Amino acid sequence: MFANATPQRIPLLCWMLAAGCLLATSLAQATEPSDAQRAAFKQAYAAAQQGGDGWRSLADGLHDYPLYAYLTAAALEHDIQQTDRASVEAYLKQYPDWIPATDLRRDFLLELARRQDWSNFLAMYQPGLGDALSCDALQARLARGETLNFDKDLSALWDKPSLPTACDPVFDAAHDQGLLTSNRLWTRIDIAADAGQGGTISKLAGWLAADDSTAAQQLALALRDPSAAVVAATNWPDTQRSRQAVTLALTRLARRQSDTADTAWQNLQSRFNFSVLQRGQILHALALFHATDFDANALARLIALPPAAQTDASREWRVRVALAEQDWPAVLAAIDALTETQKQDGEWRYFRARALAALGRNAEAQQQLSTLATEPTFFGFLAADRLQQPYAICPLQLADDPQREEALLNQPGLLRAFELYAVNLPKLARREWTQALQGADPDTLRLAADLANKRGWYDRAVFTLASGDALRLYQLRFPLASQDGVVPQAAQSGIEAAWAYGILRAESAWMSDARSGADARGLMQLLPGTAELVAKRNGLNWGGGDTLYDPTVNITLGTRYLAQMAERYNGAPWLASAAYNAGPGRVDQWLAARGTLTPDLFVATIPFKETREYVARVMAFSVIYDWRLNGKAVPLTTRLSAIGQPYGLPNAMSVHKSVSCPVIVPVTPPGSPSTARSASP
């Protein structure tokens, strides 16, 4: 599969046969649809989404087009409230394994449930279409006079902390049948409490006896308003359930207001007979969130935690607080207290070397850094800079294999995926991709990612090539995509193209239609409001939020916003990256508190896990993209300019580091996609 590896053909053939694509001795070349067909499909699809049969005249000549079935499905979906069972079943029969067929069945079942047409519902129902339809199926059975069996019908649903409203009538019926015993109610309340689902607890509390109902509402209050709960707790009885609620309230309050939680703990710890486990949970939360605030006694609190109350998070924060204090003996002691698994993390290996060097144990520090410098990661690059060594980047190239490509392109599902992407339906394209390649062997996945990359569908390689030697396919995993204008737009904005690429890669993994829960959109994940202000500030046209899905528009505005962030921090790309992720207000707070630290220590002490990892990821990506663009890279430590000092853009006179390929050490290089947006430590 690789240029320096022997191709393995059998896994691909076996997978293709399993997918139902029988290969002849001489494979017919897959015919690429024409631009005219694609244009006709787009027009017909837009019409089909409006319902009716008007799309059909626009689809003349498309009956053999790979996506024709999407047209019929779109029209049926639009008219779902008027659609009859016969029309839906005819479609399901014609396209039984297609994704639109699954969607149509699900949506028609939801419509039948809305109509309370339970007879047709049961005739068409299939399990596995979601909790709402599972509950609708139980409603259908109840409507025809059946009774419920808890173990058979409800137990799987009962274990879920939150369920759709379609399940409410089913649970009402179960309650009326006497199936929801006190033990079963408390089992689900405990599951909901662990998941932070106070609403579920409030619903269930009404089915409990008076005293138990009060206890359940205490848990709901602890989740909904922990401040009010710790105040009310001064009047609660010392019962098992009250102690559970107080523990929950204190641990949640510690996250938000650690000082207030401290005061409440002093008032309540002698009032309730907490278990050893509960005391440990409370002390852990208080120590952890005092640590994220870098309070004066945070390190002592973490050290004093009972062994049973320590977690990976508390152990790591012990290191971070010691780093913030630049207490190098404490740093070494904290790293020694990590689990063996934690100690293997590149971050802690790097800071162990930093501590050893600070304490004059240079030989040990050099040995630690030498191993780390063979890894293409943020901390590996930092180690290489400290040793003044080249960066360890070992690229692999896929070998050309036209026969295998042809075989893969004859797989109908993958053909549909490529075609959906070509007509700008990327969400549907990703679904077809996932279904088509389910169970495929690694060689097939790599080849598919390469085919996608050649079609400009760059995010497939990022998400698909996420383990093993595939991580070394840098050309695929870090595309340059010159047509989207990153290099010229970065130049016009006065920032480095390598950094702009790094931000883009970290933000969206090249998904041009990416949209976050906060409504950040497109390749560089801009909020429409922010983008509008950037456009106005730079005298650029603004066409509304949806234009951010256009890569050219997104990059034009994104690079200008990056330049704006960089200007705020003396040009420092690493601080601007932190501000891009967490907001400049938070970065300013961190600088006010710990602005005297060196950049590597400052990054390690960023309170938000997401932002810490984001900055490290972006800066490592910048090194890789610099190498991709120029064959060498500006040292990472150059980009990590000291706080308060101006950062100058690299030029022809700047120092650039070479890249070499040492003996490969199994690691996890940067670049595995992450959508996490958590701000917890």
Helices and strands as residue ranges (DSSP letters): H 10-18, H 35-48, H 55-58, H 68-78, H 85-94, H 99-115, H 118-124, H 131-143, I 150-154, H 155-158, G 165-167, H 168-176, H 182-194, H 198-205, H 210-224, H 226-232, G 233-235, H 240-256, H 258-268, H 276-292, H 298-304, G 307-309, H 312-324, H 328-336, H 340-343, H 346-358, H 362-372, H 378-387, E 391-392, H 402-409, H 412-422, H 426-436, H 442-454, H 459-464, G 468-472, H 474-477, G 482-484, H 486-493, H 497-508, H 528-537, G 545-549, H 551-568, H 573-582, H 584-594, H 599-604, H 609-630, H 636-639, E 659-660
